[in-house]
Amino acid sequence: MPTAAPDLEGSDLAQRPDLRVSLSTSSVYPGSTATGFEAASRLGFDGVEVMVSIDEVSGDVDAVRALSDFHEIPVVSVHAPCLLVTQHVWGTEPWGKLHRSAEMALELGADVVVVHPPFRWQREYARAFVEGIAELEAQYALTFAVENMYPWRTGRREFQAYAPGWDPRVEDYAHVTVDLSHSSTANVDALTMARDLGPRLAHIHLTDGSGSSRDEHLVPGRGTQPTHAFLEYVAQSDFAGEIVVEISTRRAVSQQAREDDLVESLLFARRYASRQLR
């Protein structure tokens, strides 16, 4: 039986924090973009991040707008199609994908475009990436939040797959997304990363990891990242961006188990990122 929105009345979570907690449509994979909107609305999330993916609906502005309107939930951010599995979504020219992501964000009323750094073999794209992101921000008056990534590891071997690099702290990006599964895979403390970034921290992918070489995207609190302290730090700071739950539920044994993980992640964020309880 589908899970209803959590009843927060009478609990210490009854007063909603002023930081929004939204859901990435990737969190319901292999479910569809439409499934992500339905779950986000019914379970009580504040908004949706659209992962532009191989699901054709995710890249169709009119279809996404219809989902947003029908479920009465806003699109807060657009994740550009820059994964290995989305190399051919919206063509193969990387700058074209970012322009189209910006246009989609503007049409949907979102303020943020999430983008990964280039793969090392995208040499021309990588060479102009830092400056190009700044130019896109100026052109569209949007936040392009570059996401932290990680070295690829197999056994004892490590491969630097991203250029100019996986760690956004060392590049001149105005805005950064911190993903706590990626920081785990990189063996980096997310709280340290947030402190190092200061006001450049603009967007959060809330998840967790165990330090595995695999990008796990665990429910927050189930891994080894300092998820409690990270959210408490964010709540005490001037952070004004979006907290987006981005977990993996593809191995959930049932729809109920998947939704339980989504609700657990939502309540975790509401508890530790609440400013009104302090």
N, C-alpha and C positions, 0 to 999 in steps of 0.2 A: 504493500500500500504506500503511495507517495507520501513523503514527509511534508508536514505543514510548516509554515514559518515558525521559528522558535518563539515561545511565549516568554518575554522578558519582564513582564509586569510583576512587580513585587520582589524582584531579585536585585542584586547589586549591578545588574546590567540594564536596569529599566530605563535609565536615562541615556539616550543615544549620544555617543561622542560626536564632536564636530568634524572629525576626520572620517571621510567616507570609506567604506569597505566594499569593494566591487569584486566581480568574478570574471576571470578570463574564460572565454569560451573554450580554450584548450583544456580546461579542467574537467570537462565532461567527455573528452575524447575516449572512445571512438564515437561518442554521440555527436550530433550535428551542431551547427551554429544556432539553429532554432531551439534545440534542446538546451543549449546554454542560456539563452534568454529566458526560456520558460522556468528553468531551475533558479536562476538568479532572482527573478521576480517572486516566485512562490516561496522561496526559502528566506527572503528578507534582505538580500544584498541591496546596496545603494545604487549600483550601476554595473555596467558591463564593459570589459575590454574585449574588442573584437580581434581575434587572431586571424589574420588573412591567411587562408590555408587552401588545401586542395578541395575543400568543400566550396562549391561554386557560389553558394549563398553568401559566404563570408566576404567575398569581394564585390558583391552587387549592392551598390549604395541604396538603391530603391528597396531591395529586399530587406536589408538590415534596418533601414528606417521604418519599414512596415512592422518588423519584429519589435523594435523599440517602442513604437506607438501602441501596438496591440498589447504588449505586456506592461506598458506605462513605466518604463525604466530607461534611464539615459545611457547613451554610449559615452564613456568618460575618456577612452583612449583607443587608438588603433595600433595594432602591432603589425609592422610592415612584414611582407613575406620574404624573410631573409634566412630561413632555415635550409638545410640541405634538401629536405623533402619538398620545399616550395620554390626551388630554383627556376621552375618554368611557369609559376603563377604570375600573371600580368607580364609575361614576356621574360626575357633574360637580361635586359639592361638594368643594372642596379639603381642608377639615378632615376630612371623612369619609374621604378617601383616606389621610390621615396616621394617623388612628386605626386604620384597617384594616391599614396597613403595620406599625404597632406590634404589633397583635395577631398578625399573621403572624410577625413576628420572634420574639415571645415563644414562640409555639407551636413554632417551628423551632429554638429555642435560640440565635438570633443576638442580638448585643448592640447592633447599629448599624442605624439607619434613615438612609439618605441621601436628602436632599431638596434640590430647587432652590428658590431664592427665587421668589416669585410673579411672574407677568407683570404689567407695569404696568397693563394693563386689568382685572386682578383687584383692583380698588381696595379693597374691604372686606377681603378676605383679606390684602392687603399691609399695610393700616393696622395690623392686629393681629398681624402675622407674628412679629416678634421676641419679643414677650411670649408669644405662643401657643406658640412652639417651647419656650420655657422651661417653660411649664406642662405640655406633653406629656412632657418629660423627667422632670419631677417625678412625673407621674401614672403613667408606665409604668416608671420606673427604667431607661430605655434612653438610649443616646446618639443624639440627632438631630443628625447632622453636616451642616450646611448647606454646599452646594457653591459654590465660586467659579464665576462665569459670565463674561460678556464683553459689551461693546457690540456691537450688530449693525451691520455696516458694508457699504455698497454704494457702490463707487467712492469719492468724496470725502465722502459723507454718512454720518453716524453716528447711530444710534438707540438710546436707552436703553430697552431692552425689559423690564428687571427692576426691581422695587420691593420693598423700599426701595432696592436697588441690587445691582449684580453683584459688588461687592468685599466679601467678608465681614469683612475686616480693620476696616472702619469701623463695623460693627454690633456689638451686644452679644450675640453668640452665644457660648455656652459651648464649643461644639464645631464644628469646621469640617472639611470635606473639601476637599483641594487636588487639582484635576485639572490635569495638566500640559499637556493640549491646550487647555483653557480659558484657562490663564494665557498660553499662546502666542498665542491669538486676541486676547486683551486686551492684548498687548504688555507683559506683566508678567513679571518674572523669578521663577520658582517658588521658587528658593532664598531670594530676598529675602522673598517672601510667607511662606515657612515660618518664617524668622527673626522676622518681624514678628508672626506668630501665636503663637509660643512654645508653651506647653502647650495652647493651644486647638486646635492641629493634632491631629486625632483619627483621620483616615482619609485614605487616599491612593488616587487613581485614577492608576495608573502608565501613562503614554503619552507622547506628544511632539507637537510641531507645528513648522511652519516660519515662523510669524508671519503666515500667510495669514488673510484674513477668514473663511475657512471653518474650521469645527471639525473638524480632520483626524484626530485620534486615531491618530497614527503609532506604529509600533513604537518603544519608547524607545531613544534613541541615533541615530535617523534624522532628527531635527529639530534645532532650534536651542536648545531649552531646556537648562539645565544639569543634565541628568538624572543624570549620574555624581555631581556635587557634591551635588545634592539628596538622593540616597539615602545618600551617605556622611554628610551632616549628620544625617539622620534616624537612621542607625545609631549615631551618636555621642551622640545626645540621649536623653532619657527617653521617647521615643515608644513607646507600648505598643499602638498600634492595628493596623489591618489595611492591608497593601499589596495592592491589587487591580489586576490587569492589566485595563485597559479600552481595547482597541485596536479599530480598524476593519479587518475582513478581508473586507468585502463585495465588494471588487474583486479578491480573490485569484483567480488563473487556474486553480487546482485545489485540491482538498482537501489535497493534500500541501503546497502553498504556504501555505495557511491555517495548517496545523499547524506548519509551519516558523516562521511568524511568532509563533505562540503560544509555542513552545519558546524561540525567541530572546528573547522578552520575559521569560519565566520565568528563564532563565539570567542575563540582565542584572540582574534584581532580586536574585537569589541572590548574584551576584558583588559588587555595590556596596552592598547593604544588609546584608551579613553582619557581625555583631559578633564572631564567633568567629575571624575571620581577622586581627583587629587586636591 
